[in-house]
Amino acid sequence: TQLLEQSPQFLSIQEGENLTVYCNSSSVFSSLQWYRQEPGEGPVLLVTVVTGGEVKKLKRLTFQFGDARKDSSLHITAAQPGDTGLYLCSPGGAQKLVFGQGTRLTINP
Amino acid sequence: GAVVSQHPSWVICKSGTSVKIECRSLDFQATTMFWYRQFPKQSLMLMATSNEGSKATYEQGVEKDKFLINHASLTLSTLTVTSAHPEDSSFYICSAPPQGWGTEAFFGQGTRLTVV
């Protein structure tokens, strides 16, 4: 059973467009992490959200943690080809990471 | 950030042979490391937790006799795929959380295993 549901699973858009991907669960988390994995490499941590309702910005990426701490979203403004990759969410608060199925994002020039 | 190195980056082996993959923490000690497997177009699936000085803990459905894990030092964990078959072909990734860094995990660059 997937602890985390990510949607969409695949997304292909043109450079310059905006997009939002989601990470949902029926469980409450103390924190939630977003990772990005580029082809042929390991994932890299983008952000950890901790407080319900929290919004964190990382340049063109905006992360939001749901008020109930059950879900999170990642919004990318003016997507660029360098944003291409697999975006993964994982419950924080533990060393052992279990990931959602991920959103595979492709930004076309 | 902390550096985790995997070796080899890719390997091709014949069916029935064994392959060893190394995961090293280069600038920190890791009492625990994690091994993941990733099939094409899919997410990372946790296989096992490698514990320094003790037996590894395997996730449900992962054969411990097929995927041998050894964590003999604070900077090295190895995953040996024994009697490899084509269905074992996958991308294997390790991660290590440095002590005192909170819950951020640092991942190796992965090893692509192809069994022919």
Backbone of each chain as ProteinMPNN parsed JSONL, in Angstrom:
{"seq_chain_A": "TQLLEQSPQFLSIQEGENLTVYCNSSSVFSSLQWYRQEPGEGPVLLVTVVTGGEVKKLKRLTFQFGDARKDSSLHITAAQPGDTGLYLCSPGGAQKLVFGQGTRLTINP", "coords_chain_A": {"N_chain_A": [[0.857, -1.203, 0.0], [0.611, 2.169, -0.914], [1.945, 4.741, 0.927], [2.089, 7.368, 0.312], [0.583, 9.277, -2.206], [1.297, 10.411, -5.33], [0.676, 12.917, -7.743], [0.408, 14.517, -10.965], [1.426, 11.334, -12.398], [2.997, 11.477, -14.622], [4.148, 14.252, -16.487], [4.3, 16.484, -19.08], [5.375, 19.428, -20.37], [5.573, 22.683, -21.984], [8.427, 24.81, -22.109], [8.465, 27.612, -19.965], [5.864, 27.488, -19.109], [3.586, 27.153, -16.298], [3.266, 24.917, -13.477], [1.786, 22.471, -11.286], [2.38, 19.992, -8.904], [1.367, 17.194, -6.895], [1.264, 15.77, -3.596], [-0.148, 13.425, -1.698], [-1.82, 12.077, 1.19], [-3.457, 9.914, 3.551], [-2.52, 9.944, 5.999], [-1.125, 11.702, 8.818], [1.702, 13.744, 8.924], [4.768, 14.516, 10.573], [6.582, 16.024, 9.247], [7.504, 16.766, 5.839], [9.265, 15.812, 2.97], [10.667, 16.949, -0.116], [12.195, 15.677, -2.985], [14.371, 15.809, -5.825], [15.145, 13.919, -8.642], [17.473, 13.473, -11.109], [17.972, 12.053, -14.376], [19.768, 9.005, -14.191], [21.023, 9.568, -11.818], [21.284, 9.968, -8.189], [18.6, 10.91, -5.896], [18.12, 14.327, -4.843], [17.775, 16.404, -2.069], [15.262, 18.861, -1.965], [13.588, 20.418, -0.316], [12.355, 20.659, 3.065], [9.292, 20.565, 4.639], [7.574, 21.591, 7.504], [5.674, 22.789, 9.249], [2.125, 22.917, 9.499], [0.399, 24.347, 6.8], [2.55, 25.753, 5.983], [4.601, 27.605, 3.729], [7.174, 27.387, 1.444], [9.732, 28.859, -0.469], [11.814, 28.273, -3.242], [13.629, 29.742, -5.277], [12.132, 29.521, -8.324], [10.439, 27.607, -7.461], [7.744, 26.682, -5.437], [6.747, 25.449, -2.428], [4.209, 23.894, -0.576], [2.795, 22.995, 2.509], [0.101, 21.137, 3.618], [-2.606, 22.317, 5.678], [-3.488, 20.408, 7.494], [-1.377, 18.762, 7.556], [-1.233, 16.529, 5.9], [-0.839, 16.546, 3.257], [0.885, 17.878, 0.388], [2.092, 20.351, -1.897], [3.805, 21.192, -4.919], [4.729, 23.895, -6.724], [5.751, 25.094, -9.802], [7.027, 27.863, -11.375], [7.171, 29.332, -14.555], [8.521, 27.183, -16.013], [11.604, 25.51, -16.75], [13.874, 23.789, -18.974], [15.837, 22.64, -17.355], [14.458, 21.905, -15.122], [13.503, 19.448, -15.524], [12.914, 16.136, -14.46], [12.541, 13.556, -11.929], [10.249, 13.973, -9.464], [10.009, 13.539, -6.083], [8.233, 12.761, -3.123], [8.468, 12.399, 0.415], [7.798, 11.148, 3.667], [8.995, 13.038, 6.402], [11.083, 13.148, 9.343], [12.218, 10.733, 9.922], [14.982, 8.53, 9.462], [14.838, 6.529, 7.597], [13.722, 6.575, 4.418], [10.727, 6.537, 2.66], [9.287, 6.55, -0.396], [6.834, 8.294, -2.406], [5.214, 7.426, -5.542], [6.171, 9.205, -7.306], [6.498, 12.046, -9.528], [7.057, 12.316, -12.834], [8.599, 14.682, -14.576], [8.772, 16.502, -17.544], [10.246, 19.046, -19.297], [9.839, 20.735, -22.167], [11.873, 22.295, -24.58]], "CA_chain_A": [[0.0, 0.0, 0.0], [1.38, 3.391, -0.996], [1.69, 5.677, 1.981], [1.975, 8.661, -0.34], [0.117, 9.266, -3.575], [1.738, 11.601, -6.041], [-0.011, 13.123, -9.016], [0.248, 13.376, -11.844], [2.622, 10.495, -12.461], [3.8, 11.982, -15.739], [3.736, 15.576, -16.927], [5.188, 17.026, -20.107], [4.885, 20.757, -20.731], [6.517, 23.525, -22.697], [9.211, 25.789, -21.355], [7.767, 28.865, -19.692], [4.559, 27.243, -18.491], [3.544, 26.885, -14.858], [2.709, 23.604, -13.169], [1.691, 22.075, -9.883], [2.295, 18.553, -8.639], [0.779, 16.985, -5.584], [1.659, 14.629, -2.773], [-1.293, 13.292, -0.795], [-1.871, 10.902, 2.055], [-4.484, 9.936, 4.593], [-1.796, 9.993, 7.273], [-0.567, 12.984, 9.24], [3.153, 13.661, 9.018], [5.443, 15.577, 11.321], [7.204, 16.848, 8.22], [7.495, 16.115, 4.543], [10.404, 16.236, 2.163], [10.625, 16.834, -1.576], [13.466, 15.401, -3.63], [14.375, 15.745, -7.282], [16.119, 12.986, -9.176], [17.735, 13.614, -12.529], [18.261, 10.73, -14.965], [21.064, 8.403, -13.93], [21.622, 10.062, -10.581], [20.485, 9.794, -6.995], [17.773, 12.072, -5.557], [18.698, 15.418, -4.06], [16.75, 17.071, -1.279], [14.913, 20.229, -2.333], [13.041, 21.161, 0.816], [11.59, 19.972, 4.105], [8.244, 21.396, 5.225], [7.362, 21.089, 8.863], [4.495, 23.35, 9.907], [0.913, 22.913, 8.697], [0.159, 25.616, 6.13], [3.83, 26.382, 5.658], [4.967, 27.814, 2.332], [8.599, 27.662, 1.269], [10.082, 29.159, -1.857], [13.175, 28.0, -3.664], [13.651, 30.387, -6.601], [10.836, 29.418, -9.026], [9.68, 26.501, -6.877], [7.009, 27.009, -4.232], [6.287, 24.247, -1.743], [3.219, 24.174, 0.458], [2.389, 21.875, 3.349], [-1.306, 21.312, 3.941], [-2.918, 22.717, 7.054], [-3.628, 19.203, 8.308], [-0.102, 18.036, 7.43], [-1.448, 15.259, 5.214], [-0.582, 16.678, 1.841], [1.8, 18.951, 0.02], [2.133, 20.639, -3.321], [4.984, 21.861, -5.461], [4.365, 24.712, -7.884], [6.906, 25.634, -10.525], [6.69, 28.996, -12.229], [8.032, 29.517, -15.737], [9.373, 25.99, -16.027], [12.747, 25.492, -17.643], [14.333, 22.406, -19.238], [16.612, 22.153, -16.212], [13.548, 21.389, -14.09], [13.165, 18.072, -15.883], [13.376, 15.133, -13.504], [11.54, 12.841, -11.144], [10.016, 14.659, -8.197], [9.596, 12.551, -5.098], [7.97, 13.238, -1.772], [8.705, 11.382, 1.428], [7.581, 11.636, 5.032], [10.208, 13.348, 7.127], [11.078, 12.711, 10.727], [12.836, 9.418, 10.078], [16.119, 8.357, 8.573], [14.453, 5.637, 6.524], [12.82, 7.286, 3.528], [9.834, 5.776, 1.806], [8.853, 7.546, -1.361], [5.684, 8.131, -3.278], [5.606, 6.902, -6.852], [6.869, 10.25, -8.019], [5.994, 12.706, -10.737], [8.13, 12.45, -13.833], [8.343, 15.961, -15.243], [9.59, 16.807, -18.726], [10.04, 20.403, -19.801], [10.289, 20.755, -23.558], [12.34, 23.634, -25.0]], "C_chain_A": [[0.883, 1.239, 0.0], [0.978, 4.317, 0.13], [1.403, 7.058, 1.392], [1.532, 8.477, -1.781], [0.554, 10.556, -4.244], [1.001, 11.692, -7.37], [0.409, 14.448, -9.643], [1.502, 12.512, -11.84], [3.565, 10.973, -13.549], [3.243, 13.339, -16.155], [4.775, 16.1, -17.902], [4.616, 18.353, -20.566], [5.975, 21.536, -21.454], [7.244, 24.463, -21.738], [8.412, 27.075, -21.176], [6.408, 28.68, -19.039], [4.713, 27.027, -16.986], [2.936, 25.508, -14.615], [2.655, 23.391, -11.669], [1.607, 20.562, -9.798], [1.949, 18.352, -7.178], [1.305, 15.715, -4.917], [0.603, 14.505, -1.679], [-1.232, 12.005, 0.015], [-3.057, 11.023, 3.0], [-3.84, 10.008, 5.976], [-1.304, 11.404, 7.559], [0.939, 12.802, 9.435], [3.707, 14.809, 9.854], [6.151, 16.53, 10.365], [7.182, 16.071, 6.909], [8.632, 16.689, 3.71], [10.111, 16.053, 0.679], [12.049, 16.645, -2.091], [13.281, 15.499, -5.142], [15.483, 14.796, -7.722], [16.262, 13.217, -10.672], [18.155, 12.256, -13.077], [19.662, 10.246, -14.647], [21.754, 8.88, -12.674], [20.744, 9.734, -9.385], [19.655, 11.039, -6.706], [18.537, 13.089, -4.718], [17.572, 16.141, -3.341], [16.536, 18.506, -1.767], [14.479, 21.022, -1.098], [12.417, 20.21, 1.82], [10.559, 20.957, 4.639], [7.799, 20.757, 6.525], [6.027, 21.533, 9.453], [3.292, 23.311, 8.973], [0.66, 24.296, 8.106], [1.43, 26.323, 5.677], [4.036, 26.484, 4.154], [6.456, 28.14, 2.284], [8.869, 27.883, -0.207], [11.556, 28.894, -2.093], [13.253, 28.477, -5.106], [12.276, 30.26, -7.244], [9.964, 28.284, -8.474], [9.034, 26.952, -5.577], [6.418, 25.729, -3.659], [5.285, 24.656, -0.666], [2.882, 22.887, 1.194], [0.947, 22.114, 3.76], [-1.523, 21.633, 5.413], [-2.965, 21.516, 7.995], [-2.382, 18.322, 8.273], [-0.291, 16.636, 6.851], [-1.057, 15.335, 3.747], [0.339, 17.871, 1.582], [1.729, 19.159, -1.479], [3.43, 21.355, -3.662], [4.549, 22.595, -6.717], [5.639, 25.266, -8.505], [6.422, 26.712, -11.474], [7.685, 29.081, -13.379], [9.043, 28.38, -15.853], [10.467, 26.083, -17.098], [13.192, 24.048, -17.873], [15.135, 21.809, -18.093], [15.76, 21.648, -15.07], [13.146, 19.947, -14.368], [13.739, 17.094, -14.868], [12.212, 14.433, -12.852], [11.433, 13.521, -9.79], [9.377, 13.677, -7.223], [9.283, 13.227, -3.779], [8.142, 12.07, -0.803], [8.38, 11.947, 2.798], [8.919, 11.936, 5.688], [10.155, 12.761, 8.517], [11.685, 11.354, 10.963], [13.986, 9.302, 9.094], [15.75, 7.481, 7.381], [13.396, 6.328, 5.671], [12.007, 6.307, 2.691], [9.16, 6.773, 0.886], [7.494, 7.225, -1.969], [6.17, 7.663, -4.637], [6.236, 7.953, -7.736], [6.089, 10.857, -9.163], [7.172, 12.897, -11.667], [7.807, 13.637, -14.716], [9.315, 16.144, -16.403], [9.236, 18.202, -19.203], [10.665, 20.468, -21.191], [10.715, 22.156, -23.97], [11.434, 24.251, -26.059]], "O_chain_A": [[1.798, 1.354, 0.816], [-0.199, 4.647, 0.276], [0.581, 7.811, 1.912], [2.051, 7.617, -2.492], [0.226, 11.651, -3.789], [0.74, 10.686, -8.029], [0.731, 15.398, -8.929], [2.537, 12.931, -11.323], [4.785, 10.882, -13.411], [2.03, 13.549, -16.173], [5.966, 16.154, -17.598], [3.503, 18.408, -21.09], [7.129, 21.114, -21.526], [6.717, 24.846, -20.693], [7.769, 27.561, -22.106], [5.861, 29.626, -18.472], [5.802, 26.759, -16.479], [2.185, 24.996, -15.445], [3.368, 24.031, -10.896], [0.851, 19.93, -10.536], [2.199, 19.214, -6.336], [1.72, 14.753, -5.563], [0.479, 15.388, -0.83], [-0.674, 10.996, -0.415], [-3.587, 12.113, 3.214], [-4.529, 10.118, 6.99], [-1.096, 12.199, 6.642], [1.384, 11.825, 10.037], [3.181, 15.921, 9.841], [6.296, 17.716, 10.66], [6.881, 14.878, 6.878], [8.915, 17.887, 3.747], [9.405, 15.129, 0.275], [12.976, 17.35, -1.691], [12.185, 15.298, -5.665], [16.611, 14.866, -7.234], [15.28, 13.163, -11.412], [18.638, 11.404, -12.33], [20.633, 10.985, -14.812], [22.943, 8.626, -12.482], [19.609, 9.282, -9.537], [19.966, 12.115, -7.214], [19.469, 12.752, -3.988], [16.54, 16.451, -3.937], [17.488, 19.262, -1.957], [14.937, 22.14, -0.866], [12.003, 19.102, 1.477], [10.911, 22.063, 5.048], [7.668, 19.537, 6.626], [5.331, 20.739, 10.086], [3.413, 23.631, 7.79], [0.701, 25.299, 8.819], [1.367, 27.382, 5.052], [3.693, 25.572, 3.402], [6.938, 29.036, 2.977], [8.32, 27.202, -1.073], [12.417, 29.233, -1.28], [12.981, 27.721, -6.039], [11.323, 30.852, -6.739], [8.868, 28.04, -8.98], [9.694, 27.535, -4.717], [5.677, 25.018, -4.337], [5.487, 25.633, 0.055], [2.706, 21.831, 0.587], [0.614, 23.21, 4.212], [-0.723, 21.264, 6.274], [-2.537, 21.599, 9.147], [-2.347, 17.259, 8.893], [0.386, 15.686, 7.245], [-0.955, 14.311, 3.071], [0.535, 18.737, 2.435], [1.355, 18.259, -2.231], [4.053, 22.017, -2.831], [4.057, 21.982, -7.664], [6.49, 25.831, -7.818], [5.515, 26.491, -12.276], [8.891, 28.922, -13.189], [10.254, 28.593, -15.799], [10.278, 26.647, -18.176], [12.914, 23.178, -17.048], [15.113, 20.596, -17.887], [16.276, 21.026, -14.141], [12.515, 19.303, -13.53], [14.897, 17.204, -14.466], [11.05, 14.681, -13.175], [12.419, 13.629, -9.06], [8.345, 13.07, -7.509], [9.979, 14.154, -3.364], [7.978, 10.907, -1.171], [8.662, 13.116, 3.064], [9.87, 11.168, 5.543], [9.272, 11.962, 8.827], [11.675, 10.862, 12.092], [13.962, 9.906, 8.021], [16.28, 7.663, 6.284], [12.303, 6.629, 6.151], [12.545, 5.373, 2.096], [8.536, 7.73, 1.344], [7.066, 6.073, -2.037], [7.371, 7.518, -4.867], [6.776, 7.637, -8.795], [5.149, 10.262, -9.691], [8.155, 13.556, -11.328], [6.861, 13.605, -15.504], [10.524, 15.963, -16.254], [8.075, 18.503, -19.479], [11.87, 20.279, -21.356], [9.98, 23.114, -23.73], [11.686, 25.366, -26.514]]}, "seq_chain_B": "GAVVSQHPSWVICKSGTSVKIECRSLDFQATTMFWYRQFPKQSLMLMATSNEGSKATYEQGVEKDKFLINHASLTLSTLTVTSAHPEDSSFYICSAPPQGWGTEAFFGQGTRLTVV", "coords_chain_B": {"N_chain_B": [[27.586, 19.832, 1.257], [27.159, 16.448, 2.53], [28.929, 13.632, 1.16], [28.156, 10.833, -0.731], [29.295, 7.936, -2.177], [28.975, 5.663, -4.848], [29.949, 2.532, -6.213], [30.286, 0.077, -8.714], [29.387, 2.54, -11.272], [27.992, 1.516, -13.332], [27.222, -1.783, -14.398], [27.588, -4.794, -16.175], [26.548, -8.063, -16.215], [26.686, -11.664, -16.447], [23.956, -13.979, -16.478], [23.398, -15.79, -13.505], [25.753, -15.209, -12.255], [27.414, -13.341, -9.592], [27.194, -10.035, -8.274], [28.824, -7.278, -6.843], [28.071, -4.308, -5.168], [29.262, -1.227, -4.069], [28.876, 1.135, -1.426], [29.867, 4.129, -0.224], [30.446, 6.421, 2.406], [31.914, 9.431, 2.163], [32.871, 11.631, 3.663], [31.883, 11.479, 6.169], [30.649, 9.561, 8.953], [28.587, 6.699, 8.871], [26.314, 4.97, 10.548], [24.12, 3.735, 9.713], [22.832, 2.755, 6.617], [20.943, 2.878, 3.584], [19.417, 0.835, 1.13], [18.131, 1.044, -2.126], [15.987, 0.152, -4.855], [15.339, 0.796, -8.23], [13.197, 0.608, -10.848], [12.835, 1.116, -14.421], [11.206, 4.157, -15.196], [9.94, 4.23, -12.789], [9.461, 4.756, -9.222], [11.656, 5.022, -6.333], [12.23, 2.094, -4.536], [12.416, 0.946, -1.314], [14.766, -1.393, -0.257], [16.326, -2.492, 1.831], [17.689, -1.978, 5.12], [20.849, -1.157, 6.085], [22.964, -1.995, 8.671], [25.61, -0.981, 10.618], [27.867, -3.295, 11.833], [25.947, -5.153, 12.491], [23.173, -7.339, 11.566], [21.491, -6.809, 8.445], [18.328, -5.199, 7.856], [15.567, -6.278, 6.161], [13.138, -5.247, 3.751], [9.692, -6.156, 3.338], [9.186, -8.848, 1.152], [11.643, -8.752, -0.071], [14.338, -10.745, -0.896], [16.54, -11.947, 1.386], [18.639, -13.728, 1.095], [19.325, -13.481, -1.497], [19.989, -10.861, -1.934], [22.613, -9.799, -0.547], [23.778, -8.053, 2.195], [26.367, -6.183, 3.572], [27.816, -4.429, 6.187], [30.454, -3.438, 7.103], [32.065, -1.445, 8.091], [32.123, 1.959, 9.337], [31.922, 3.541, 7.162], [31.324, 2.147, 4.896], [29.125, 0.209, 3.021], [28.031, -2.771, 1.5], [26.295, -4.224, -1.241], [25.441, -7.275, -2.436], [24.384, -8.854, -5.24], [23.274, -11.937, -5.672], [23.581, -14.827, -7.771], [22.528, -13.632, -10.165], [19.76, -12.652, -12.216], [18.098, -11.802, -15.317], [15.79, -10.344, -14.542], [16.662, -9.019, -12.33], [17.899, -6.841, -13.219], [18.337, -3.444, -12.885], [18.246, -0.152, -11.395], [20.266, 0.56, -8.793], [20.389, 2.177, -5.715], [22.034, 3.787, -3.036], [21.646, 5.257, 0.22], [22.64, 7.519, 2.79], [22.232, 8.806, 5.973], [23.765, 11.448, 7.504], [25.002, 11.607, 10.841], [23.508, 13.832, 13.086], [22.628, 15.591, 11.159], [19.988, 15.953, 10.961], [17.111, 14.814, 9.249], [17.798, 14.696, 6.627], [18.723, 12.924, 3.787], [21.52, 11.663, 2.035], [22.297, 10.699, -1.17], [23.867, 8.109, -3.083], [25.262, 8.029, -6.416], [24.109, 6.042, -7.773], [23.844, 2.727, -9.213], [23.774, 1.131, -12.211], [22.588, -1.888, -13.042], [22.847, -4.453, -15.339], [21.735, -7.496, -16.34], [22.619, -10.119, -18.349]], "CA_chain_B": [[26.844, 18.705, 1.774], [27.867, 15.191, 2.681], [29.099, 12.939, -0.109], [28.013, 9.381, -0.745], [29.802, 7.467, -3.468], [28.693, 4.288, -5.201], [30.819, 1.941, -7.229], [30.51, 0.861, -9.924], [28.255, 3.312, -11.757], [27.202, 0.586, -14.135], [27.847, -3.091, -14.518], [26.884, -5.807, -16.962], [27.012, -9.381, -15.809], [25.97, -12.798, -17.031], [23.02, -14.673, -15.6], [23.989, -16.79, -12.635], [26.913, -14.685, -11.543], [27.129, -12.412, -8.499], [27.717, -8.684, -8.464], [28.91, -6.517, -5.598], [27.972, -2.851, -5.306], [29.75, -0.571, -2.867], [28.353, 2.451, -1.061], [30.79, 4.726, 0.738], [30.284, 7.801, 2.87], [33.292, 9.914, 1.988], [33.313, 12.639, 4.623], [31.18, 11.329, 7.433], [30.402, 8.182, 9.338], [27.178, 6.322, 8.75], [26.003, 3.696, 11.194], [23.008, 3.164, 8.962], [22.692, 3.101, 5.206], [19.743, 2.287, 3.01], [19.533, 0.408, -0.269], [16.897, 1.163, -2.895], [15.997, -0.347, -6.234], [14.461, 1.615, -9.066], [12.984, 0.116, -12.202], [12.606, 2.227, -15.355], [9.987, 4.948, -15.12], [9.304, 4.039, -11.489], [10.04, 5.425, -8.063], [12.608, 4.237, -5.55], [11.639, 1.163, -3.584], [13.375, 0.585, -0.277], [15.029, -2.827, -0.176], [16.847, -2.935, 3.118], [18.459, -1.072, 5.969], [22.146, -1.728, 6.399], [23.359, -1.556, 10.003], [27.018, -1.25, 10.892], [28.143, -4.239, 12.892], [24.858, -6.103, 12.752], [22.485, -7.8, 10.356], [20.624, -5.866, 7.744], [16.878, -5.387, 7.981], [15.028, -6.3, 4.812], [11.726, -4.934, 3.582], [8.861, -7.304, 2.967], [9.272, -9.25, -0.239], [13.03, -8.728, -0.552], [15.003, -11.976, -0.471], [17.811, -11.635, 2.039], [19.693, -14.608, 0.604], [19.673, -13.055, -2.841], [20.596, -9.533, -1.825], [23.419, -9.853, 0.66], [24.249, -6.737, 2.604], [27.407, -6.18, 4.592], [28.152, -3.055, 6.617], [31.572, -3.812, 7.955], [32.71, -0.283, 8.693], [31.237, 3.121, 9.463], [31.888, 4.291, 5.915], [31.15, 1.275, 3.742], [28.127, -0.848, 2.964], [28.037, -3.427, 0.198], [25.131, -5.012, -1.647], [25.814, -8.298, -3.401], [23.269, -9.531, -5.899], [23.762, -13.287, -5.932], [22.914, -15.577, -8.83], [21.715, -12.607, -10.823], [18.937, -12.985, -13.375], [17.702, -10.587, -16.042], [14.791, -9.553, -13.813], [17.351, -8.22, -11.314], [18.403, -5.626, -13.88], [17.676, -2.292, -12.272], [19.099, 0.925, -10.892], [20.377, 0.381, -7.348], [20.862, 3.422, -5.112], [22.157, 3.761, -1.585], [21.608, 6.558, 0.879], [23.178, 7.529, 4.145], [21.928, 10.028, 6.713], [24.836, 11.768, 8.445], [24.578, 11.853, 12.205], [23.441, 15.237, 13.43], [22.166, 16.402, 10.033], [18.544, 15.871, 10.887], [16.606, 13.678, 8.496], [18.181, 14.756, 5.22], [19.514, 11.785, 3.332], [22.368, 11.908, 0.886], [22.252, 9.519, -2.011], [24.901, 7.834, -4.053], [24.86, 8.339, -7.792], [23.399, 4.895, -8.316], [24.528, 1.709, -10.014], [22.862, 0.478, -13.164], [22.935, -3.294, -13.244], [22.206, -5.154, -16.449], [22.049, -8.922, -16.333], [22.343, -10.638, -19.695]], "C_chain_B": [[27.686, 17.461, 1.871], [27.885, 14.434, 1.356], [28.999, 11.433, 0.097], [28.404, 8.902, -2.137], [29.469, 5.996, -3.665], [29.639, 3.815, -6.281], [30.419, 0.497, -7.469], [29.268, 1.678, -10.291], [27.358, 2.453, -12.637], [27.967, -0.726, -14.243], [26.944, -3.994, -15.345], [27.431, -7.155, -16.539], [26.17, -10.467, -16.465], [25.027, -13.412, -15.998], [23.739, -15.729, -14.78], [25.199, -16.321, -11.862], [26.465, -13.725, -10.45], [27.817, -11.078, -8.752], [27.712, -7.952, -7.138], [28.899, -5.033, -5.909], [28.402, -2.228, -3.981], [29.106, 0.797, -2.672], [29.235, 3.014, 0.044], [30.347, 6.133, 1.125], [31.685, 8.382, 2.937], [33.758, 10.856, 3.083], [32.519, 12.598, 5.92], [31.006, 9.845, 7.722], [28.914, 7.896, 9.308], [26.964, 4.963, 9.404], [24.87, 2.979, 10.469], [23.065, 3.646, 7.521], [21.473, 2.365, 4.663], [19.989, 1.939, 1.549], [18.159, 0.433, -0.923], [17.107, 0.532, -4.269], [14.988, 0.473, -7.018], [14.388, 1.022, -10.46], [12.647, 1.298, -13.112], [11.234, 2.86, -15.175], [9.273, 4.796, -13.77], [10.05, 4.775, -10.387], [11.07, 4.521, -7.386], [11.849, 3.353, -4.568], [12.702, 0.742, -2.576], [13.517, -0.925, -0.214], [15.394, -3.243, 1.239], [17.578, -1.809, 3.818], [19.729, -1.788, 6.377], [22.633, -1.146, 7.727], [24.802, -1.962, 10.273], [27.165, -2.21, 12.059], [27.035, -5.21, 13.222], [24.144, -6.456, 11.449], [21.628, -6.705, 9.747], [19.163, -6.212, 7.995], [16.267, -5.258, 6.597], [13.541, -5.949, 4.804], [10.983, -6.185, 3.119], [8.988, -7.588, 1.485], [10.676, -9.232, -0.806], [13.763, -9.953, 0.012], [16.378, -11.68, 0.109], [18.943, -12.519, 1.551], [20.139, -14.239, -0.803], [20.402, -11.717, -2.819], [21.34, -9.462, -0.496], [23.98, -8.475, 0.975], [25.252, -6.894, 3.733], [27.79, -4.751, 4.912], [29.27, -3.182, 7.626], [32.264, -2.637, 8.619], [31.738, 0.885, 8.704], [31.149, 3.933, 8.174], [31.599, 3.428, 4.696], [30.049, 0.248, 3.968], [28.188, -1.46, 1.574], [26.759, -4.222, 0.002], [25.609, -6.002, -2.699], [24.555, -8.96, -3.939], [23.775, -10.909, -6.305], [22.919, -13.973, -6.995], [21.954, -14.666, -9.603], [20.965, -13.158, -12.024], [18.514, -11.706, -14.068], [16.677, -9.731, -15.295], [15.393, -8.747, -12.666], [17.947, -6.948, -11.916], [17.615, -4.427, -13.382], [18.72, -1.247, -11.928], [19.102, 0.8, -9.376], [21.023, 1.632, -6.75], [20.969, 3.25, -3.602], [22.013, 5.178, -1.04], [22.156, 6.417, 2.282], [22.808, 8.847, 4.798], [23.056, 10.346, 7.693], [24.288, 12.043, 9.829], [24.563, 13.357, 12.465], [22.988, 16.143, 12.312], [20.647, 16.396, 9.939], [18.152, 14.673, 10.053], [16.942, 13.766, 7.018], [19.04, 13.555, 4.898], [20.326, 12.194, 2.115], [22.493, 10.603, 0.111], [23.52, 9.368, -2.84], [24.376, 8.114, -5.451], [24.167, 7.168, -8.464], [24.288, 3.963, -9.116], [23.504, 1.057, -10.925], [23.365, -0.917, -13.444], [22.132, -3.858, -14.405], [22.679, -6.597, -16.418], [21.646, -9.512, -17.676], [22.396, -12.167, -19.707]], "O_chain_B": [[28.801, 17.416, 1.353], [26.978, 14.573, 0.535], [29.653, 10.849, 0.961], [27.903, 9.403, -3.144], [29.656, 5.182, -2.761], [30.071, 4.581, -7.143], [30.229, -0.247, -6.507], [28.215, 1.515, -9.675], [26.141, 2.633, -12.682], [29.196, -0.76, -14.186], [25.718, -3.964, -15.231], [28.644, -7.36, -16.51], [25.079, -10.207, -16.972], [25.284, -13.361, -14.796], [24.58, -16.468, -15.292], [25.622, -16.976, -10.909], [25.297, -13.342, -10.383], [28.883, -11.014, -9.365], [26.73, -7.992, -6.397], [29.615, -4.559, -6.791], [27.962, -2.649, -2.911], [28.831, 1.516, -3.633], [29.332, 2.433, 1.125], [29.93, 6.925, 0.28], [32.538, 7.889, 3.675], [34.947, 10.874, 3.403], [32.491, 13.57, 6.674], [31.192, 8.995, 6.851], [28.092, 8.738, 9.672], [27.385, 3.935, 8.874], [24.694, 1.768, 10.603], [23.321, 4.821, 7.259], [21.035, 1.358, 5.221], [20.68, 2.66, 0.83], [17.174, -0.067, -0.381], [18.227, 0.401, -4.764], [13.911, 0.799, -6.518], [15.392, 0.944, -11.167], [12.227, 2.353, -12.637], [10.23, 2.164, -15.02], [8.117, 5.199, -13.637], [11.124, 5.337, -10.601], [11.313, 3.397, -7.825], [10.947, 3.809, -3.864], [13.761, 0.24, -2.952], [12.527, -1.65, -0.128], [14.854, -4.209, 1.779], [18.019, -0.837, 3.206], [19.692, -2.883, 6.939], [22.703, 0.073, 7.879], [25.164, -3.134, 10.169], [26.646, -1.961, 13.148], [27.172, -6.014, 14.144], [24.47, -5.939, 10.38], [21.12, -5.815, 10.429], [18.813, -7.351, 8.301], [16.436, -4.235, 5.935], [12.794, -6.301, 5.716], [11.571, -7.127, 2.587], [8.907, -6.679, 0.659], [10.876, -9.668, -1.94], [13.803, -10.168, 1.223], [17.272, -11.215, -0.599], [20.102, -12.104, 1.587], [21.214, -14.643, -1.245], [21.324, -11.486, -3.602], [20.77, -9.111, 0.538], [24.579, -7.822, 0.121], [25.031, -7.62, 4.702], [28.057, -3.954, 4.012], [29.067, -3.053, 8.834], [32.975, -2.814, 9.608], [30.648, 0.797, 8.138], [30.392, 4.901, 8.098], [31.627, 3.927, 3.571], [30.04, -0.478, 4.962], [28.375, -0.752, 0.585], [26.216, -4.81, 0.937], [26.126, -5.601, -3.742], [23.77, -9.545, -3.193], [24.62, -11.023, -7.194], [21.716, -13.739, -7.109], [20.749, -14.907, -9.674], [21.466, -14.015, -12.752], [18.564, -10.632, -13.468], [16.703, -8.505, -15.412], [14.723, -7.89, -12.091], [18.439, -6.083, -11.192], [16.386, -4.399, -13.449], [19.917, -1.439, -12.145], [18.054, 0.921, -8.742], [22.067, 2.088, -7.216], [20.103, 2.643, -2.971], [22.23, 6.161, -1.749], [22.135, 5.339, 2.876], [23.051, 9.908, 4.223], [23.28, 9.579, 8.629], [23.225, 12.647, 9.972], [25.502, 14.066, 12.102], [22.961, 17.361, 12.49], [20.089, 16.803, 8.92], [18.79, 13.623, 10.136], [16.419, 12.982, 6.226], [19.964, 13.213, 5.636], [19.87, 12.971, 1.276], [22.762, 9.545, 0.681], [24.152, 10.345, -3.241], [23.193, 8.4, -5.64], [23.692, 7.285, -9.594], [25.338, 4.356, -9.626], [22.502, 0.506, -10.47], [24.439, -1.102, -14.015], [20.906, -3.753, -14.447], [23.878, -6.875, -16.464], [20.49, -9.422, -18.089], [22.19, -12.784, -20.753]]}, "name": "protein", "num_of_chains": 2, "seq": "TQLLEQSPQFLSIQEGENLTVYCNSSSVFSSLQWYRQEPGEGPVLLVTVVTGGEVKKLKRLTFQFGDARKDSSLHITAAQPGDTGLYLCSPGGAQKLVFGQGTRLTINPGAVVSQHPSWVICKSGTSVKIECRSLDFQATTMFWYRQFPKQSLMLMATSNEGSKATYEQGVEKDKFLINHASLTLSTLTVTSAHPEDSSFYICSAPPQGWGTEAFFGQGTRLTVV"}
